[in-house]
């Protein structure tokens, strides 16, 4: 699969958002190793990112100029099965995820906890969700030390 300039732009934007997150939290990554639970979260995040990007690239190839956020969201509701998953995704990612990451992230003393929502829009919800859990795990271990 050949990547278009648009594909590369959005992938670069996603990678920059990830790099910024690790930069904001660089104090957590100065030693300390990685817990087993943290590894599971990172592996899940990577799977969510790669699988999500794979299907989003297919979507962009198939729909071209017709594609976009509105069209993509409309396709979530083409039948009852996809509508069930679509409403879960929208409610979970657009309402609950930002509330959870901002409120719980602040309670845990995490930096820029709102950034995970931003990342979920340009990477993948599963990726941002799993990465939030990984960084929160690291934050809690750092606080306990």
N, C-alpha and C positions, 0 to 999 in steps of 0.2 A: 504494500500500500504506500503510495507516494503522498507525502504531506504537502498541503498547499501552504502558501504564505499565511493565510488566515489560521490554518491549523497550528502552524508554528507559533504565531502570535499568541493564541489562546493558551497553548501549552507553556510558552515562556511566561505568560502572565500568571498561570497557576504555579509554576516553579518559583517565580519571584515571591508569590504570596507565602509559599512554604518556607523559603529561605528567610523571609522577614520574620516569620513566626519563630524559627529557631534563633534568629538574631535577638529578638525581643527576650527570649528565654535562655540566652547563652549562659547565664549564671548557673542554670540547672545542669548544664552539660560539661561542667569542669570536674571530671572524675565521678566516682560513685557507682560505676558499673550500670548494668541494665538488669532489672528484675525479670523473672519469667513472665509475669503478668504484662509487664511493659512490652516484652518481645511479642506476645500474642497481639497486643494492641497495634504495634507497629506493623506486624505482618498483615493484620486485617486492614489497616489503613492502606498499605501498599496494594493489596488485592482490590480494595474499593476504588482506588485511584486508577489502576491500570485497566480493570474491567469497565469502569465507568467511561474512561477516555476511549477505549476500544469501541463501545457502542455509540458514544457521542460522535466519534469520527465517522462511523457507518451512517448515522443519521444525517450528518452534514453532507456526505457524499450522495446519499439517496435523494435528499430533498433540495439541495443546492440553495438557490435564491429564495425558494419558498420557505425554507427552514428559519427558525428563530424561536425565541422564548414563547411567544403566543402559540405558534403552531405546535411546538414541542409539548406544551401544556395541554393543548386540545387533544393531541394524540393519547394522552394519559386517560382520556375518557371515551375511547371508541367502543368499548364494550364493558359490561359489568365487572369482569375480572380485573381489567386494567384500571377501571375507575376506582375499585376498592384499593388497589395499590397506590394509585395516583393521589387519592385523598389522604391516605396515610403519609405519603411523601410530602405533600404540600403542608398539611397540618404539623407534621413532625419537624420539617426543615424550616418552614417560614415562621411558625409561631413558637413551638415548644423549644426548638434547638437554641435560638438566640436567648430566650428567657433563661433556659437552663445554664448555658455556658456563661452568660453574664453574671447571673446571680450566684450560682455555685462556684464559678471561677473566682469571683471576688471573695467569697467566703473562705476559699482555700488559699487566698493570697496570690492567685495567678495573675501574671501581667497580660494585658491586652486580651482579656477573655472574650471580648466581642469579635475578635479577629477570626475566630473559628467559623462564625456564620458567613463572613465575607468569603473565606476560603471555600466554604461549602457551595457557594454559587459558581465559583470558577474552577473548582476541582471536582469534588463529588461529596455528597452528603455523608456517605459511609466513610470516606476518607477523613473528612473533618471531624466526624463523630469519634472515630477510633483514635485519631491524633489527639483530640481533646482529652480522652481517657488516658492516653499514654503520658501526656504532659502533666495531667493532674496527678497521676500515680507518682511521677518523678517529683513533682512539687511536694506532695505529702511525705515522700521519703526524705526530701531535703529538710522539711520542717521538723521531722522526727529526729534527725541527726544532731 
